[in-house]
Amino acid sequence: MRYSNDLKDYEILDMADGEKIERWGKYILIRPDPQIVWPNKAHPEMWKEAHARYIRSNTGGGHWEKLKKMEDSWKIKYKELTFNLKPMGFKHTGLFPEQTVNWDYMIEKISQRKKSGKEVKVLNLFAYTGGATVACAYAGASVCHVDSSQGMTSWAKENLASSGLKEKPVRFLVDDVIKFVKREIRRGNKYDAIIMDPPSYGRGKNGEVWSIEKDLYNLIELCGNLLSDNPLFMIVNTYTGGLSGTIISNVIKYSLNRKDIKISFDEIGLKMSNSDVFLPCGITTICEF
């Protein structure tokens, strides 16, 4: 498992009985996680310190129950980057801290290319609140950020500004990913790196339906037409239990049909503080050229 040792403003304090208690900067939150199937709390006293707890509904969705006074939104940092957080109705806060290990990879690869004096163009698909967009802009890349949600895209703009990167060359687009990629192919645009964080299921801004099992192969095949003559990487993050890293690797091999690629995959996750217990948070498949 790949994980970050550099998280200062985030930590898992404890995990038990389908829930995790986490510190997000100055606030402590309790959120459900179906992977936490063991009943034993390592630090029972810590659970009393939570500011809010996400309660699932029996009919789907859920709500936040505030336990202590807290702001509606706040900021945390990862190294030189700053992100805006707020508890949302579907248990998230606007940031996936396990992705920091991928941001470090992106920053290193882009910085190395930039040292040679070459420009780097990055395409970030299903870009959410822009963690990868901010990281790549910080490393000196120009970024095209695509997401179907206007709200998430506005949030990403706020994160870019909070990190002091507002003037960096980032293009934000609210669009259906597959439709956008097809247009970019027709325009002849090329990218040195492509990042995608596809959901298992989703809808575009005009009601387009996305299913990862049905649509991922086609998307990666299309993205192959957008790669520059000397690409850096393609990163695919997946969270669907039925699609292992081996499956995603096979999809990339068949859809790109290139001999100049090296594919690796691994779980990414988070380590509980003062413990050797890890929480898996999906699989990242990296394709290098």
Secondary structure, DSSP 8 states (H G I E B T S, - for coil): -B--S--SSEEEEEEETTEEEEEETTEEEEEE-TT------S-GGGGGG-SEEEEE-TTS-EEEEE-S---S-EEEEETTEEEEE---TTS--S--GGGHHHHHHHHHHHHHHHHTT---EEEEES-TT-HHHHHHHHHT-EEEEEES-HHHHHHHHHHHHHTT-TTS-EEEEES-HHHHHHHHHHHT--BSEEEE---SEEE-TTS-EEEHHHHHHHHHHHHHTTB-SS--EEEEEE--TTS-HHHHHHHHHHHH--SS-EEEEEEEEEEBTTSS-EEEEEEEEEEE-
